[in-house]
Amino acid sequence: MDPSPRVHIPVLAEELVDLISPAPGDTVIDCTFGGGGHARLVAERIGPQGTLIAIDRDPVARERFEQFRQETHCRTRFMATEFSEALKSLQSEGMRADALYMDLGMSSLQVDAPERGFSYSHEAPLDMRMDPRQELTAGEILNTWPESRLVQILRSLGEERYAGGVAREIIRRRPLETTSDLVDAIKSGMPTAARFGSGHPARRTFQALRIAVNGELEAIDAALPIAWDTLRVGGRLAAISFHSLEDRRVKRFFAGLAVGCTCPPDLPVCVCGHDPEAELLTRRSITADEQEIEANPRSRSARLRGALKLAERPAD
Ligand SMILES: C[S@@+](CC[C@H](N)C(=O)[O-])C[C@H]1O[C@@H](n2cnc3c(N)ncnc32)[C@H](O)[C@@H]1O
């Protein structure tokens, strides 16, 4: 037996469940099953007549799902694929969900598995794939992409101030084999003082690479409209994001759905006939309180947003 089974503590768990308010018999889609922490709470609420569809592209999540299936009483199944693909196939089955949620980013099961290369604290191959069937790895990006493209991802996905220096050092040290090779390149690519600033100097570069390897932002953009279409009218969609690049997408998507009349303000009566498709359930995002942050520091950057579906989208 694994002497220290890895655990993922679900973030904003009660808040998420309250926001989507699952009722007995409901159909709920968990787009990011991970260790199943949120799913367990949802399963308790929907009971034996309810259905929980679990999606995750990581095979470790599937292992955790087998355990969940044995412990839970609701109807359930697992879809081992990218969430927008899974949602498309659920739609083609005619699935209509009462609630759907995404807990974005990576799980502790991934970060704490040293061999997967997500963590700058462990020596490991440069992998970072959530789905090991995928071809692109962090090593491939680091060892084959041109300098200008490396600079661009470090800047845009990691907000790395020293993107130019770090990318130059990566190119100079090619081929990089392990996470330690990368950490060394990052440190040499920044001024000495910056290596000792707040947080680990490799944090931003590792974030950028992980997002690029897994196409995380493209996945969110692709999934949100399909997720919305999969909800029944009266259903609720919620997302927990961990950095501003994710949160901005969720916020904009919900804001777009909540737009009502688009007539110029000086018109005495509405002529556009545009009704909002969504009611925002969170005007401002919900964040973790001090107690949760202390118990689970990963919750510090979490932001939860939700919307209630008021109407179907008008056909294009
Ligand atoms: C933060 S964890 C979810 C944790 C989970 N809510 C829990 O309570 O244990 C995010 C999970 O989403 C998965 N994931 C991220 N992006 C995905 C995508 N585009 N398609 C499918 N799964 C994805 C990751 O593999 C990871 O297991």
The ligand as an SDF file (V2000), in Angstrom:
LIG
                    3D

 27 29  0  0  0  0  0  0  0  0999 V2000
   -8.2270   21.5220   -9.2840 C   0  0  0  0  0  0  0  0  0  0  0  0
   -8.3510   19.8860   -9.8580 S   0  0  0  0  0  0  0  0  0  0  0  0
   -9.9970   19.4050   -9.4390 C   0  0  0  0  0  0  0  0  0  0  0  0
  -10.1300   18.9160   -8.0250 C   0  0  0  0  0  0  0  0  0  0  0  0
  -11.4920   18.3910   -7.6680 C   0  0  0  0  0  0  0  0  0  0  0  0
  -12.5140   19.4050   -7.7710 N   0  0  0  0  0  0  0  0  0  0  0  0
  -11.5060   17.7860   -6.2950 C   0  0  0  0  0  0  0  0  0  0  0  0
  -12.2600   18.2540   -5.4280 O   0  0  0  0  0  0  0  0  0  0  0  0
  -10.7500   16.8410   -6.0650 O   0  0  0  0  0  0  0  0  0  0  0  0
   -8.4710   20.0940  -11.5810 C   0  0  0  0  0  0  0  0  0  0  0  0
   -8.6100   18.8040  -12.3400 C   0  0  0  0  0  0  0  0  0  0  0  0
   -9.1180   19.1480  -13.6230 O   0  0  0  0  0  0  0  0  0  0  0  0
   -8.4750   18.3920  -14.6170 C   0  0  0  0  0  0  0  0  0  0  0  0
   -8.5130   19.2060  -15.8220 N   0  0  0  0  0  0  0  0  0  0  0  0
   -7.9700   20.4280  -16.0250 C   0  0  0  0  0  0  0  0  0  0  0  0
   -8.2320   20.8730  -17.2510 N   0  0  0  0  0  0  0  0  0  0  0  0
   -8.9890   19.9170  -17.8500 C   0  0  0  0  0  0  0  0  0  0  0  0
   -9.5910   19.8130  -19.1340 C   0  0  0  0  0  0  0  0  0  0  0  0
   -9.4600   20.7790  -20.0480 N   0  0  0  0  0  0  0  0  0  0  0  0
  -10.3180   18.7000  -19.4160 N   0  0  0  0  0  0  0  0  0  0  0  0
  -10.4550   17.7190  -18.4860 C   0  0  0  0  0  0  0  0  0  0  0  0
   -9.8870   17.7550  -17.2510 N   0  0  0  0  0  0  0  0  0  0  0  0
   -9.1790   18.8540  -16.9390 C   0  0  0  0  0  0  0  0  0  0  0  0
   -7.0900   18.1430  -14.0840 C   0  0  0  0  0  0  0  0  0  0  0  0
   -6.5550   16.9640  -14.6420 O   0  0  0  0  0  0  0  0  0  0  0  0
   -7.3200   18.0290  -12.5830 C   0  0  0  0  0  0  0  0  0  0  0  0
   -7.4780   16.7000  -12.1870 O   0  0  0  0  0  0  0  0  0  0  0  0
  1  2  1  0
  2  3  1  0
  2 10  1  0
  3  4  1  0
  4  5  1  0
  5  6  1  0
  5  7  1  0
  7  8  2  0
  7  9  1  0
 10 11  1  0
 11 12  1  0
 11 26  1  0
 12 13  1  0
 13 14  1  0
 13 24  1  0
 14 15  1  0
 14 23  1  0
 15 16  2  0
 16 17  1  0
 17 18  1  0
 17 23  2  0
 18 19  1  0
 18 20  2  0
 20 21  1  0
 21 22  2  0
 22 23  1  0
 24 25  1  0
 24 26  1  0
 26 27  1  0
M  CHG  2   2   1   9  -1
M  END
$$$$
